[in-house]
Amino acid sequence: MKAVITVTGKDVVGIIAKVSSACAEYHANIVDISQSVLSEYFAMIMVVEIDQIAVEFTSFVDAMTKLGKENGLVIHTMHEDVFNVMHHI
C-alpha cells in the first residue's frame, strides 16, 4: 500500500532531507518524488510505500504533520485509497 505526502512552505535548505529522514525512520519507502521551487515557495509531492511502517498509519500521519509544524511547513499525508476515491470521477 502507498501514501501520498505533500509538503509546502517557504524554501529553506534541508526540507527534502528532513522529510525523507522521517520517512526512513518510520520505514516508509519513497518510490516517487517531485519537488519544485516557485519564487521562494517550496512544493513537493511524494509517494511512499507504507506496508512496512513501524507504527500505525495514523501515528505516521501525526508524526509527519508535527514535523511540518516544527519546521514552518504544511505536510499532509493521505492513504492512497482516500486519495484515489477523492480523485475518482
C-alpha positions, 0 to 999 in steps of 0.5 A: 500500500502507498501514501501520498505526502505533500509538503509546502512552505517557504524554501529553506535548505534541508526540507527534502532531507528532513522529510525523507529522514522521517520517512526512513525512520518510520520505514516508509519507502519513497518510490516517487518524488517531485519537488519544485521551487516557485519564487521562494515557495517550496512544493513537493509531492511524494509517494511512499510505500507504507506496508512496512511502517513501524507504527500505525498509519495514523501515528505516521500521519501525526508524526509527519504533520508535527514535523511540518509544524516544527519546521514552518511547513504544511505536510499532509499525508493521505492513504492512497485509497482516500486519495484515489476515491477523492480523485475518482470521477 
